[in-house]
Amino acid sequence: DQQVKQNSPSLSVQEGRISILNCDYTNSMFDYFLWYKKYPAEGPTFLISISSIKDKNEDGRFTVFLNKSAKHLSLHIVPSQPGDSAVYFCAASLDLNFGNEKLTFGTGTRLTIIP
Amino acid sequence: DAGVTQSPTHLIKTRGQQVTLRCSPKSGHDTVSWYQQALGQGPQFIFQYYEEEERQRGNFPDRFSGHQFPNYSSELNVNALLLGDSALYLCASSFADRTYEQYFGPGTRLTVT
């Protein structure tokens, strides 16, 4: 049962344009969401997160939007740069009570920025 | 500031053998989680250790076991290896009260032949 889904295995975007990566989830108990970026031969790197009490969180070129009613979140990268080329994983955590914060990951989207 | 380190980088084992993977958490972190990432999939949670005890466990058989040492480093042991255990094994560390923000190591690539 895939509780976190990234339906686009790959995405290509022109340098300087906006990249939009999407993620859907099925478990309404998830209340914290994260995006990780992964380069080959490296572990995932934390990028940005959002709590379920918010609908938007921004950090520089990266913005995450959360639509709880649709159980959907998206990561916007603008402007896209060649160094953004990587695999992006969406992850979700059940309630933030101590001891119950394991991460459930999606299958990832490979983003390629075209110079 | 040293990040999460894992050893070895790569490992080749035969079916039926046993393997031990090692992880040192990021400086200051006290909680270690282990994940299995099969090819083309996202990381899947195996278990999490805090205060030298297993705090949470994912849907993995008892062949997968772990340990956390007083210095917060951790080991993942897999017994009776199966071909399907071939994967990238990722270790992540965090603070106990912020385990939703995990920092990952580069992983150990295990190949079972």
Interface residues (C-beta under 8 A of the other chain):
Chain A: V4 Q6 Y32 L34 Y36 A41 E42 G43 P44 T45 F46 S49 F89 A91 S93 L96 F98 G99 N100 E101 K102 L103 T104 F105 G106 T107 G108
Chain B: V4 S33 Y35 G40 Q41 G42 P43 Q44 F45 Q48 Y50 R55 Q56 G58 L90 A92 A96 D97 T99 Y100 E101 Q102 Y103 F104 G105 P106 G107
